[in-house]
Structure formats: structure tokens, C-alpha cells
Amino acid sequence: MRELSADDIEALAVGAWILGTGGGGSPYHGLLNMRRLYDEGLRVTLMDPQALADGDDVAVVSYMGAPLVTQERLVDSRMTARSVEVMEEYIGRKFRAVMAIEIGGGNAMQPLMAAAHLKIPVVDADAMGRAYPEAQMTTFAVGDLAPAPLTSIDPRGNEVIVSRAATWKWMERTSRKVCTEFGSIAATCKAPRTGAEVKRWGIPYTTTKAINLGKAVMDANRRHEDPIAAILKAERGKRLLAGKVVEVERRTTEGFLRGRAVLESDGRETIVLDFQNEWTVAWHDGRPLASTPELICVLDSDSGEAIGTEMVRYGQRVTVIVLPSPEIFLTPRGLQNVGPRAFGHDIDFRSVFSS
Amino acid sequence: MRELSADDIEALAVGAWILGTGGGGSPYHGLLNMRRLYDEGLRVTLMDPQALADGDDVAVVSYMGAPLVTQERLVDSRMTARSVEVMEEYIGRKFRAVMAIEIGGGNAMQPLMAAAHLKIPVVDADAMGRAYPEAQMTTFAVGDLAPAPLTSIDPRGNEVIVSRAATWKWMERTSRKVCTEFGSIAATCKAPRTGAEVKRWGIPYTTTKAINLGKAVMDANRRHEDPIAAILKAERGKRLLAGKVVEVERRTTEGFLRGRAVLESDGRETIVLDFQNEWTVAWHDGRPLASTPELICVLDSDSGEAIGTEMVRYGQRVTVIVLPSPEIFLTPRGLQNVGPRAFGHDIDFRSVFSS
């Protein structure tokens, strides 16, 4: 158990945005919330998942919806805390701690906001190790844990509890529709997990990983060294290409941001990057170069900062890197939930690290 | 408190369909369920609302969604009972009785099915006195009672609790989206009402009214008398016209069945009937002849049976009658919720009974 410093949280925002692999929304608004809460004297502590008792109750939080909407309806730290309180009222127990469902993007910040208000620690773990667009794309779903209950909250005072879901996919469908009606963004508290479940199925130490990743980038920039080299070293990643964005195609469909970006590499080759919120597959001449569940990250070639699928635009100089996936998503059941076919691409997954 | 006979329930199906004013869905599938439950030896008792203690909890049930869907996914009496059980689990109390939100159409049968399974009585009352398409179109909304909580159930095992709603309109929006995702039909248990609330805001004795109306039609047919005259006498209604359906326009939009039927009266006049699930306004030469909240009923000219807006078709010989509205909907607040403007028609309500 250690108290997070203000610097840790700044680094978390940078690292989480990289782990967002283009999606998950920028952590920037969450960061602004956390700066304010720290200015007000609130503090957040980070808890080792191994310190959880098997019977502890852990709240799992996230903002659900279209990240773009948060540019109009700002992230409100009290809403996330409220989603946890509604869950406590529903299950009739208090939570020992709170954790992120996804460490990639803005949702890395959500447990911190809830923790600051509720004065409970944040567990150093998540259930994606990155960002993914759908509710069944988690280690908890791979582990076949219960998908329900879930609470969903909007700022007007509307609150919904999905008390039972036939499957994870049904939880996704039902909660997505509620979120859409709430204005395409909702604060949610996912199915509570026991300490035993978090220890068995959570991906440990991803908060620390994101903080360290962010620090590597910030330190490299401070020393005028190559930030991308620092990322690749910290995460044992692989550089796919450097080049220029020459075309972007983007459409908002069924609550997701879908499309593709076309890049021209410095060696004059054309690379296509598909996305569904997150980058899913990198193509060259119709053949996949890299794909989910490995993390495809598009970074500003100078600063090493992540570029979101909603922000990528013509003319940007970018470097595309690939970071390793958590082991659990490389299993048959993992690939079923988050492999290329889960995103509609009829190709087998092949690791860029095995070639 | 009296036990309903099998004949009462047959009559209820006929009377409720007339009070549906074209919407609410046919009570036929509900009737089939009740015949089966009565064959199995279950019985339902009807309770005078005045017999409720102020502090009694009353469950308010309905099927929500597109009536047409029930022709593929049959009404299941256990689903309605389950929606009540989920509400009991949520509020932590058992219900004293169950009542209909709308006595018009198939929802007149819903409390009977729940009552048969749960072995509690049905309160002889509802909150519409007819059928209306939206959640805020009830006496409970006119009385500004709390719109939440609501439970919504599908046959796959999905269950949602709308635990808080900013307004009645928000309850309508949120629960409608859930229902749409469940396949455009869901069994719902609306916000529980106390005995005091039912006595103050419910419309009393509408179950008995529907039974008597159905009996009047069935008796007249048995005696080869005019069933429509029997309805007008029982309900102090007014005959608007008799004629033939010459045109029907129907579209399913935003979860509702909208459109218009054009009738040619026996006097060669052209009458247009608009509908949103229920018949809303009758027009002649662009002037309103009759409108909601008064009950516009389109009946088969021979049998006196109601014709639903989803069933009306070219060539039918019909008689259009108007029945009086419950007093509460004629107040300014009532008209705001269910008057012509609530259905998008920019006209003032004028009673056919005052002219």
C-alpha cells in the first residue's frame, strides 16, 4: 500500500493513453479532476492485489460510451463515486477497494476518482491490460465470472441496475443501450469481484506499469532522448514503422468509432490500420502485419505521445509500435473474446514477437 | 374481495380490448394463459381498492413494447410474476396485491397472471382507464408520484432495474430502450404504489368496468341484439359514424406503431383517424371531431369487437364510437400528459359530450 504522488498521476495519464492503443479516450479530463482533488487535499493509495483477502469486495469502475462525448460533457469524479455507492446500496455491503476495468485510456483514472471520494484504496490491477471496446473483452469474461450486476449513472439523476444478464454479450448489449440513451456516456460500476477473483483473474500491477511507462516517456523528453525507444525498452515492444498519415476514414456506428487510417512509411510502403475505438489490425498489401490482442500503438514520432483514433489526422508524423499482450488473451478462450475475429476480421492471430 | 370466474375473465378480454382504443395489444394471448392457469386449478381474486391499508405495497405490472411482437414471442405468465419477484427482492418487501397500469388491451390480463402465480389479489383499478402508449401517460404521473424503481425482464434471463429516473419522461426513455434491446417486448413491474397512493390516484373499479363491458357485448351477441348499442348504453358513449375503411397507412417508428386510417362514412363523408399505438384524433375536413383523452374506439359493425390499429385493414365495415375519459385526464395537468398536444397534434381538446 503506497500513496500515489501527484507526479505518479501525471505519469499515469501519459502511460495509460499509450496503453489505450488508440481508444479508451484521453485521460486528460480525468487528470484535471485528479489535480483538483489533490489540490483539495484528497489522496489516493495504491494497493497490491495480493493484499486483498479472498472475501473482500472490490468495485470495478469505468466510464462507458463514446470518448468524444466527454469533450462536451466533462468527466465528473462524483459520478463515478456515485456508481459505486449505488452498487453498495444494491448489494448491501461496502467495498474494500476499487479497481479499473481497463488501464488503457481515460478509464485508468476512474478508480482514482472514486477512491478519492470514497476513501478506499485503488487495486493495482485491471482486466484488460490495455483498452478494449466491449464488456465481454476482459479477463473476467475469459474466466467466465458473473457478468452482473452493473450500475449505470447519468448526471441528471438517472440510475439503472442491470441485475442479471444471460451472458457477457447480453450485459454488453443491455448496458450499451442504457448508456446510449443517457447521452452516449455513463459512469458504470461493473460486477463486483471478490479478492479471490481479482487475484485469480485480474492482470496485476498494470497501474504501476502505466505509471512507469509514462515516466519513461516524460524522462526521455526531459533529457531530449528518443521517447519511443524508451517505451520499447520499458515494455519490450517492437517498432513496426515510422511514416505519415495520408488518409483517415472515420464513422460512428452502433455506439463505436470505426474506420481506418492509411499511413505511408518512410520506405514508401502503404500500411492500413483498422480500428473499432482501438486499433485492431495493421495491414500491408492485404496481409496482416500485427493485430489484437497485441497492442498496436500509434505515437507522435517526436513526443512519443499516443494518438487516439478520434484524433488521428492527415499529415501527422507517426510511429507505430506493437506491445505484448497479457498471456491470458493468447489462450484459445482469450482469442475468442479479443482476437481478430472478435472484431470481424477473418484472420488468425500471429504474434509479431514470434517471427 | 371476490373470486373471478372463468366467464369474468372471458368478458374481461372482450371489454379490455374495446377500452384499448385500438392499442394495448389484443388480450387474446393473456386470455389463453389464464384459461390454462384456471384449468390447472389456480384462481384469482379481485380486491376493492378501498380495502387496501394506506401502508400496503401494491405491484403495478404491464408488458411494455410492441404488441405485434407477442404474436411471435408469446406472452408468458411466469415472466410477469418474475418481474414482481425481482421488485420484491429489490425493495425487500412482499406485495399485498397487484394491479394493472392500463386496463385497455392485453395489459388488463397481466395482473391476473402475476396474481395467479404469486397468490395475491388483483386490485380493481388501473392508472389509465384505457390504453396509452407512454409511461408518463398515467394518473400516477399526473399525481407526480415517484417514477422509479421499475424492473424489466426478458425470457432469456436478462433483468434490469431502473432504480432512479430524473422525470417520468426519463423513465419512459430509459425503460423503452431496455425493452427495445430485449426484443421490443419486456415484462415490467412499475414503481410500487402504497395503498394510500392507489386510493388517491388510481382509477377505481376499471377491472369490473371492463368485465361488464365485455359481458354487455357477449350478451347482446347471444341475443342477436346490436352489441354497439349495448356498449354505448353501458358506457354512456356516443356513436361518431359507421362506414368502411378505404385506406390504411402504418409505420413502426421509435418503438411505436404510428399512422392513420381513412374511413368513408355511410353518408359519404371522409373521416381520418390518426394513431400512435392508440387512436388519437378523428378528423373531418381538417377539423377534429374527437380526440384523446376521450376514448376513440373502432369496432366491427357486426360483432362489436374492437379492431386494433395493427389489424385495421381495407374494406372492413366499422363503427367509430367515443367513450368518456376519466375526469382526472380532463384537468390541465391531465391534458398536458395525455391531451392531443402530448401526441404532437396542435389542437385544443374539446369533448364530444359537451357539444
Chai-1 contact restraints between the chains, C-beta under 6 A:
chainA,res_idxA,chainB,res_idxB,connection_type,confidence,min_distance_angstrom,max_distance_angstrom,comment,restraint_id
A,R156,B,A166,contact,1.0,0.0,6.0,A-B,restraint_1
A,G157,B,A166,contact,1.0,0.0,6.0,A-B,restraint_2
A,N158,B,A165,contact,1.0,0.0,6.0,A-B,restraint_3
A,N158,B,A166,contact,1.0,0.0,6.0,A-B,restraint_4
A,N158,B,W170,contact,1.0,0.0,6.0,A-B,restraint_5
A,E159,B,S163,contact,1.0,0.0,6.0,A-B,restraint_6
A,E159,B,R164,contact,1.0,0.0,6.0,A-B,restraint_7
A,V160,B,V162,contact,1.0,0.0,6.0,A-B,restraint_8
A,I161,B,I161,contact,1.0,0.0,6.0,A-B,restraint_9
A,I161,B,S163,contact,1.0,0.0,6.0,A-B,restraint_10
A,V162,B,V160,contact,1.0,0.0,6.0,A-B,restraint_11
A,S163,B,E159,contact,1.0,0.0,6.0,A-B,restraint_12
A,S163,B,I161,contact,1.0,0.0,6.0,A-B,restraint_13
A,R164,B,E159,contact,1.0,0.0,6.0,A-B,restraint_14
A,A165,B,N158,contact,1.0,0.0,6.0,A-B,restraint_15
A,A166,B,R156,contact,1.0,0.0,6.0,A-B,restraint_16
A,A166,B,G157,contact,1.0,0.0,6.0,A-B,restraint_17
A,A166,B,N158,contact,1.0,0.0,6.0,A-B,restraint_18
A,W170,B,N158,contact,1.0,0.0,6.0,A-B,restraint_19
A,R173,B,E181,contact,1.0,0.0,6.0,A-B,restraint_20
A,T174,B,E181,contact,1.0,0.0,6.0,A-B,restraint_21
A,K177,B,K177,contact,1.0,0.0,6.0,A-B,restraint_22
A,K177,B,E181,contact,1.0,0.0,6.0,A-B,restraint_23
A,E181,B,R173,contact,1.0,0.0,6.0,A-B,restraint_24
A,E181,B,T174,contact,1.0,0.0,6.0,A-B,restraint_25
A,E181,B,K177,contact,1.0,0.0,6.0,A-B,restraint_26
